[in-house]
Each structure stands twice: as C-alpha cells, then as structure tokens.
C-alpha cells in the first residue's frame, strides 16, 4: 500500500478504537487493565478479596484509594499568585463539578486562565 493509504487506514483504525473505548466507558464496561497508580498518596483499603479458579489460578483484588490532586494550600497559593498578577478580568478561580459520574464526591478544579 502507498504511504497515504497506510496513513488513512491507520487513522480509520485509531478512530474506531477511540469510539469503542468511549462507548465502553459510557456503558461502564471499560477495564483499564494493569496500570501504574501515581498520586500524592496511594493507600490500600480493606483486606484483599481472593478468588480461586480450581487448581489453575487465583486472583487477589485490592481496593485502592488514590489522591491525584494537590493540597488545598498549594492550590490557594497558585490562585493568589495568579489572581493578584492579572490586569484583565480573567476567569480564574475554583469551580465545583456539579455532575457526578462514577465518582462518589464532586471534584473541585482550580482554573487559571
């Protein structure tokens, strides 16, 4: 295939995969699989749940809590630095996400424009 056709085929494939992942996430069926958890703190919840599949395999499932945000003090310092240095009316501030998705609590964002 020519390079242009290969690029077009790759783009179509990537768009298809993107749409499938988006649909799976919307349906709550998307599984990230193995991923590295990073954040300010990563803690294990309760004891792991064990599942055995005969003599073939066993799996342990851990509940993990990850804080990927920043401390309130850091966010407030960033806000004060930014809001005090701008002359224009900038839409900088804290915003609360009203629509909950799979989260148990609303997210708060610091937007610096």
Beta strands, then each sheet from edge to edge (+ up, - down):
strand 1: 41-44
strand 2: 49-53
strand 3: 57-61
strand 4: 64-67
strand 5: 93-96
strand 6: 108-111
sheet 1: 1+ 4-
sheet 2: 2+ 3-
sheet 3: 5+ 6-
end
